[in-house]
Amino acid sequence: MQVNILEAKTNLSNLVRLVETGREERIIIARYGKPVAKIVSYNDVPVSKRIGVAKGKLKSPDNLDQYNDEIAEMFEGAL
């Protein structure tokens, strides 16, 4: 993907997110149609593949939801 400098300035966060999530491998920034810079992922592993790294390593107590109804009653009408 190639964008001009004005578009890159306006949409920098979105462009970084595209690279970060792997939707774009790199984004070329051009001045007057000539490539001058590129945005690439800093990490070797895209964010989407890092999610879930602790899966199966954490345990929650069996009674975790024991007080859900009581807590819901406390907050009812609070909004």
MDTraj code that builds the backbone (N, CA, C; nanometers):
import mdtraj as md
import numpy as np

residues = "MET GLN VAL ASN ILE LEU GLU ALA LYS THR ASN LEU SER ASN LEU VAL ARG LEU VAL GLU THR GLY ARG GLU GLU ARG ILE ILE ILE ALA ARG TYR GLY LYS PRO VAL ALA LYS ILE VAL SER TYR ASN ASP VAL PRO VAL SER LYS ARG ILE GLY VAL ALA LYS GLY LYS LEU LYS SER PRO ASP ASN LEU ASP GLN TYR ASN ASP GLU ILE ALA GLU MET PHE GLU GLY ALA LEU".split()
xyz = np.array([
    [0.0849, -0.1173, 0.0000],
    [0.0000, 0.0000, 0.0000],
    [0.0892, 0.1232, 0.0000],
    [0.0521, 0.2223, -0.0772],
    [0.1274, 0.3481, -0.0812],
    [0.0335, 0.4646, -0.0525],
    [0.0782, 0.5571, 0.0319],
    [-0.0001, 0.6758, 0.0654],
    [0.0895, 0.7979, 0.0538],
    [0.0269, 0.9138, 0.0339],
    [0.1067, 1.0359, 0.0309],
    [0.1284, 1.0869, 0.1739],
    [0.2162, 1.1816, 0.1898],
    [0.2532, 1.2299, 0.3231],
    [0.1331, 1.2876, 0.3974],
    [0.0500, 1.3652, 0.3311],
    [-0.0665, 1.4230, 0.3982],
    [-0.1592, 1.3136, 0.4502],
    [-0.1839, 1.2122, 0.3684],
    [-0.2693, 1.1014, 0.4112],
    [-0.2048, 1.0264, 0.5282],
    [-0.0736, 1.0086, 0.5240],
    [-0.0033, 0.9402, 0.6330],
    [-0.0141, 1.0205, 0.7630],
    [-0.0016, 1.1521, 0.7546],
    [-0.0137, 1.2359, 0.8744],
    [-0.1546, 1.2281, 0.9313],
    [-0.2520, 1.2315, 0.8455],
    [-0.3910, 1.2309, 0.8879],
    [-0.4329, 1.0970, 0.9475],
    [-0.3812, 0.9880, 0.8926],
    [-0.4267, 0.8543, 0.9305],
    [-0.3172, 0.7678, 0.9927],
    [-0.2193, 0.8283, 1.0565],
    [-0.1053, 0.7523, 1.1071],
    [-0.1461, 0.6367, 1.1978],
    [-0.2340, 0.6611, 1.2932],
    [-0.2756, 0.5543, 1.3853],
    [-0.3369, 0.4373, 1.3107],
    [-0.4224, 0.4658, 1.2157],
    [-0.4859, 0.3590, 1.1380],
    [-0.3843, 0.2835, 1.0527],
    [-0.2888, 0.3553, 0.9944],
    [-0.1870, 0.2905, 0.9123],
    [-0.0988, 0.1992, 0.9969],
    [-0.0615, 0.2457, 1.1148],
    [0.0196, 0.1640, 1.2053],
    [-0.0585, 0.0392, 1.2458],
    [-0.1863, 0.0550, 1.2737],
    [-0.2690, -0.0596, 1.3123],
    [-0.2747, -0.1629, 1.1998],
    [-0.2830, -0.1189, 1.0747],
    [-0.2864, -0.2114, 0.9617],
    [-0.1599, -0.2976, 0.9567],
    [-0.0462, -0.2341, 0.9804],
    [0.0808, -0.3080, 0.9800],
    [0.0911, -0.3950, 1.1042],
    [0.0534, -0.3406, 1.2171],
    [0.0639, -0.4104, 1.3452],
    [-0.0175, -0.5399, 1.3464],
    [-0.1358, -0.5364, 1.2869],
    [-0.2235, -0.6531, 1.2868],
    [-0.1969, -0.7468, 1.1692],
    [-0.1052, -0.7081, 1.0815],
    [-0.0705, -0.7937, 0.9691],
    [-0.1605, -0.7791, 0.8483],
    [-0.2539, -0.6855, 0.8515],
    [-0.3416, -0.6655, 0.7353],
    [-0.2642, -0.6058, 0.6182],
    [-0.1565, -0.5330, 0.6481],
    [-0.0634, -0.4828, 0.5468],
    [0.0776, -0.5196, 0.5914],
    [0.1587, -0.5701, 0.4996],
    [0.2970, -0.6059, 0.5341],
    [0.3813, -0.4815, 0.5547],
    [0.3576, -0.3824, 0.4707],
    [0.4293, -0.2546, 0.4816],
    [0.3455, -0.1461, 0.4157],
    [0.3695, -0.0229, 0.4566],
    [0.3023, 0.0918, 0.3959],
    [0.4104, 0.1885, 0.3507],
    [0.4086, 0.2216, 0.2243],
    [0.5059, 0.3127, 0.1659],
    [0.4485, 0.4538, 0.1719],
    [0.5297, 0.5489, 0.2197],
    [0.4896, 0.6890, 0.2233],
    [0.5635, 0.7600, 0.1104],
    [0.4878, 0.8308, 0.0287],
    [0.5451, 0.8951, -0.0895],
    [0.5283, 1.0471, -0.0845],
    [0.6244, 1.1153, -0.1459],
    [0.6165, 1.2607, -0.1652],
    [0.6157, 1.2833, -0.3166],
    [0.5105, 1.3458, -0.3650],
    [0.4921, 1.3683, -0.5081],
    [0.5027, 1.2379, -0.5874],
    [0.4487, 1.1287, -0.5284],
    [0.4466, 1.0001, -0.5962],
    [0.5751, 0.9199, -0.5862],
    [0.6798, 0.9775, -0.5248],
    [0.8074, 0.9079, -0.5117],
    [0.8214, 0.8526, -0.3693],
    [0.8401, 0.7205, -0.3529],
    [0.8539, 0.6620, -0.2195],
    [0.9717, 0.7238, -0.1430],
    [0.9451, 0.7624, -0.0166],
    [1.0506, 0.8216, 0.0659],
    [1.0659, 0.7528, 0.2013],
    [0.9649, 0.6762, 0.2449],
    [0.9711, 0.6083, 0.3748],
    [0.8735, 0.4915, 0.3732],
    [0.8903, 0.4027, 0.4716],
    [0.7937, 0.2933, 0.4827],
    [0.7678, 0.2614, 0.6292],
    [0.6477, 0.2130, 0.6551],
    [0.6073, 0.1676, 0.7882],
    [0.6062, 0.0152, 0.7812],
    [0.6823, -0.0477, 0.8706],
    [0.6854, -0.1934, 0.8784],
    [0.6688, -0.2341, 1.0234],
    [0.6331, -0.3578, 1.0468],
    [0.6165, -0.4082, 1.1823],
    [0.7524, -0.4162, 1.2513],
    [0.7588, -0.3713, 1.3730],
    [0.8812, -0.3772, 1.4523],
    [0.9022, -0.5172, 1.5074],
    [0.7942, -0.5831, 1.5429],
    [0.8005, -0.7173, 1.6006],
    [0.7983, -0.8227, 1.4917],
    [0.8665, -0.9336, 1.5183],
    [0.8643, -1.0452, 1.4241],
    [0.7311, -1.1179, 1.4272],
    [0.6618, -1.1120, 1.5418],
    [0.5350, -1.1816, 1.5575],
    [0.4217, -1.0800, 1.5567],
    [0.3296, -1.0892, 1.4610],
    [0.2169, -0.9946, 1.4583],
    [0.1332, -1.0040, 1.5860],
    [0.0683, -0.8947, 1.6216],
    [-0.0137, -0.8884, 1.7424],
    [-0.1161, -1.0002, 1.7454],
    [-0.1809, -1.0271, 1.6332],
    [-0.2876, -1.1264, 1.6312],
    [-0.2374, -1.2654, 1.6702],
    [-0.1102, -1.2963, 1.6509],
    [-0.0565, -1.4272, 1.6867],
    [-0.0058, -1.4306, 1.8301],
    [0.0113, -1.3154, 1.8937],
    [0.0578, -1.3109, 2.0316],
    [-0.0580, -1.3251, 2.1297],
    [-0.1788, -1.2952, 2.0866],
    [-0.2945, -1.3044, 2.1749],
    [-0.3168, -1.4514, 2.2096],
    [-0.3413, -1.4788, 2.3348],
    [-0.3649, -1.6149, 2.3791],
    [-0.2389, -1.6854, 2.4251],
    [-0.1311, -1.6105, 2.4419],
    [-0.0040, -1.6718, 2.4803],
    [-0.0119, -1.7396, 2.6172],
    [-0.1024, -1.6954, 2.7056],
    [-0.1151, -1.7545, 2.8396],
    [-0.2281, -1.8567, 2.8476],
    [-0.2872, -1.8909, 2.7341],
    [-0.4006, -1.9844, 2.7337],
    [-0.3608, -2.1162, 2.7999],
    [-0.4421, -2.1591, 2.8964],
    [-0.4182, -2.2834, 2.9664],
    [-0.3222, -2.2730, 3.0832],
    [-0.2642, -2.1561, 3.1053],
    [-0.1670, -2.1389, 3.2129],
    [-0.2287, -2.0766, 3.3379],
    [-0.3483, -2.0220, 3.3246],
    [-0.4148, -1.9570, 3.4377],
    [-0.5377, -2.0376, 3.4768],
    [-0.5639, -2.0437, 3.6054],
    [-0.6821, -2.1166, 3.6536],
    [-0.7682, -2.0223, 3.7354],
    [-0.8976, -2.0354, 3.7194],
    [-0.9905, -1.9557, 3.7993],
    [-1.0624, -2.0498, 3.8947],
    [-1.1012, -1.9972, 4.0108],
    [-1.1698, -2.0834, 4.1075],
    [-1.3061, -2.1283, 4.0528],
    [-1.3499, -2.2432, 4.0987],
    [-1.4780, -2.2980, 4.0535],
    [-1.5959, -2.2085, 4.0916],
    [-1.5827, -2.1329, 4.2022],
    [-1.6919, -2.0482, 4.2491],
    [-1.6771, -1.9022, 4.2032],
    [-1.6083, -1.8801, 4.0934],
    [-1.5829, -1.7444, 4.0445],
    [-1.7130, -1.6651, 4.0237],
    [-1.8154, -1.7296, 3.9756],
    [-1.9421, -1.6615, 3.9448],
    [-2.0421, -1.6672, 4.0598],
    [-1.9972, -1.7060, 4.1742],
    [-2.0844, -1.7274, 4.2892],
    [-2.1661, -1.6040, 4.3263],
    [-2.1097, -1.4854, 4.3166],
    [-2.1766, -1.3632, 4.3621],
    [-2.2282, -1.2751, 4.2482],
    [-2.2357, -1.3273, 4.1281],
    [-2.2797, -1.2473, 4.0137],
    [-2.4169, -1.1830, 4.0350],
    [-2.5136, -1.2595, 4.0823],
    [-2.6490, -1.2057, 4.1016],
    [-2.6499, -1.0972, 4.2082],
    [-2.5767, -1.1183, 4.3164],
    [-2.5701, -1.0209, 4.4255],
    [-2.5052, -0.8906, 4.3776],
    [-2.3999, -0.9022, 4.3004],
    [-2.3321, -0.7835, 4.2474],
    [-2.4228, -0.7108, 4.1499],
    [-2.4922, -0.7846, 4.0653],
    [-2.5845, -0.7222, 3.9705],
    [-2.6927, -0.6446, 4.0420],
    [-2.7443, -0.6967, 4.1526],
    [-2.8451, -0.6263, 4.2300],
    [-2.7899, -0.4964, 4.2869],
    [-2.6654, -0.4971, 4.3327],
    [-2.6031, -0.3751, 4.3879],
    [-2.5942, -0.2648, 4.2839],
    [-2.5708, -0.3014, 4.1572],
    [-2.5524, -0.2016, 4.0537],
    [-2.6806, -0.1692, 3.9774],
    [-2.7868, -0.2387, 4.0050],
    [-2.9121, -0.2155, 3.9340],
    [-2.9577, -0.0729, 3.9596],
    [-2.9870, -0.0022, 3.8525],
    [-3.0325, 0.1355, 3.8662],
    [-2.9197, 0.2364, 3.8835],
    [-2.7947, 0.1896, 3.8882],
    [-2.6815, 0.2812, 3.9066],
    [-2.6528, 0.3614, 3.7824],
    [-2.6958, 0.3108, 3.6679],
    [-2.6669, 0.3829, 3.5428],
    [-2.7695, 0.4842, 3.5208],
])
top = md.Topology()
chain = top.add_chain()
for i, resn in enumerate(residues, 1):
    res = top.add_residue(resn, chain, resSeq=i)
    for name in ("N", "CA", "C"):
        top.add_atom(name, md.element.get_by_symbol(name[0]), res)
traj = md.Trajectory(xyz[None], top)
